[in-house]
Amino acid sequence: MVRLPAELTGLSFNSKRDLQFVGVYGRDSRVGRRTHDGVSSFAPTYPHSFIGHLFDAMDRYLVMTGGGSVHYLQGETPVLLAGGGTNTGLVDGVGASASLLYFESPLLARDGLVYFIDQDPQKGFQPMLRTLGTDGTVKTLLPLPRGSLLLESAAGGVRRYTKFKGDPYEWADLVLVGGEYQWRVLPNQWPFDHWTPLMKVHRDQDVYWALAEGQGAQEFVIAHIDLSGVTPSGVWKLRGRKVTVVREPSNTASGTLFVACSDPLEGGTEVVACRLEMPTTAVSRWLGARANAGEVDGQSQARFCFVRGAEALPDGAGGLILLENQRGNSSEAAPAAALRSVSASGQVGTWSLEPRGNRMAMAYGQLIAYDIQSRALIRTATNGQSAWQTWVSSSHFASGGRHDPGVQVLRTDTTGLLWFATRYSPQAGDGDVYFGRANGNALVGTIDANGQVKIVAGDPQALYTPQTYPSLAQRPWYMDIADMAFEGGAAQVSWVLCNRVELDGSTNLVQFHPELVRIDTQGIQRFSLSLEIDRNLPEFFQEPFKQICVLPGRPGEVFLSSACGVHRWTQAKGLELLAGQAVPTPGGVLLGPLPAGLNLVKFMAPGADRRSLYVGSENSVLKLVLSG
């Protein structure tokens, strides 16, 4: 299990020290497991969706589903343990007769009960301490202050840490006095303004692992702190924007704290082990690996950032020119793009020239790009040593509105001629209520060395609207062009990728019908492509294929990139998966024999020879070595 998702819930060990958790990818959730002997697995939960929590005293993994119910898992199937009642208040009972609303801060105590915090909607959502037994019995014990966390006490019972603005900051133990539960406030000198407790330190009576945010935006600090405010040992520094402690039963605790450190979006998660190795502290990776976005030149230590997307263009010498939409050293609030080079030997450099466009192509001894702001083609030297200059402006490049980006494809054929394609789709967008629905056109054309534009397919005078956009059956194939590639040869073979869009009467997506179109001197052939994507995954609403390319000396072979895979198409065998898979994988990028593994594919480009392709995935430039 190389890569873990950024969104994890319910990281927990059972009594055998098997780890389990639930990882979430958009609307897709999966149960992750790592056994005590190191075997890892991920299993989809569809059609179920739930939030992971912890193991109970019977080593059953508890999850929370919708409708206020707690289940335990049998494999990936949830089995009701308690809750789900129709009462609008908190009702004690067994199994489905009980009603609960929340299952917050659950704690497995040494008495075998799971203590948790619920909120009573009939009492202004007053937090209430409740218990859950292994037979599904739910009991309400007493109220507790807002802003409370449940932790293990020195005797293995229940202790609360409370920090809520306007109320006393305190620690208190749950005690039974005369048959009634009470909170016994503990004297302490805990530094509430700086540290939040995570979990009790094994075999230390009143010492807790505690978390404080470091000085950097992506750094956290963990330390041992006792109730008197003393730090009896050193500190552990962790990288990440979010940390989650891994729960474990106190009777099996090892004295090591396992923490999941995650970054947003595609950054992934790394589970680290924090150990005290006197006289020093140690942090070591235990599971997972982060994608390590960044901006570092060089070779072995080079780092990229593809989170907001990237483009790659062969540089003509076996390497690449890369456009990163957000360079690694820029902030998410103000992302800045970067142009970078990767040589055939793997040497990485960053250009001083600021990017101005996208849809890059190499033509007529220049680096060409489409500037969406000016709706013009701009150019610079192929090494980036000159300023951008406007080269060609044309009404054919213009956008009809917010959802029509103008030039979508810019490619050079084997004769050196530059081709472009524009595309229009009337699909609904989030900004329609503010900006209105776009109008636009779909054209295919060429630009010669003198900047002369010639339309090859499409009507330059047409302007499509959501009302006049042709149906799939009536729409010419060139109106759905996503990419082009040029094989050349005596027959001057060209390939076109079309992600044909089927819309309903309200211009909402029904599905895609991808096609490959082969064009030569004899005519046109169209081939349907099939790529099954689960309708419940976000990838279903994205175009099934992103790019195509061809390699010299491999006639009739077309390489295609999908959301998380690289494919090869031939007329004899149809579509074959070369690398990766159909959907995002918790395993992330796996090196080795193909198909190996990929996560989101950001670009694909021809390699240095007929046996290689370059692929961008998880902030890495990968080389796929082909057979034959």
Secondary structure by P-SEA (a helix, b strand, c coil): cccccccccccccccccbbbbbbbcccbbbbbbbcccccccccccccbbbbbbbcccccbbbbbcccbbbbbbcccbbbbcccccccccccccccccbbbccccccccccccbbbbbbbcccccccbbbbbbcccbbbbbccccccbbbbbbccccbbbbbbbbcccccbbbbbbbcccbbbbbbbbcccccccccccccccccccccbbbbbcccccbbbbbbbcccccccbbbbbbbccbbbbbbbbccccccbbbbbbbbcccbbbbbbbbbbcccbbbbbbcbbbcccbbbbcccccbbbbcccccccccccccbbbbbbcccccccccbbbbbbbbbcccbbbbbbcccccccccccccccbbbbcccccbbbbcccccccccccccccccccccccccccccccccccccbbbbbbbbbcccccccccccccccccccccccccbbbbbccccccccccccccccccccccccccccccccccccbbbbbbbcbbbbcccccccccbbbbbbbcccbbbbbbbbbbbcccccccccccccccccccccccbbbbbccccccccccccccccccccccccccccccccccccccccccccccccccbbbbbccccbbbbbbcc
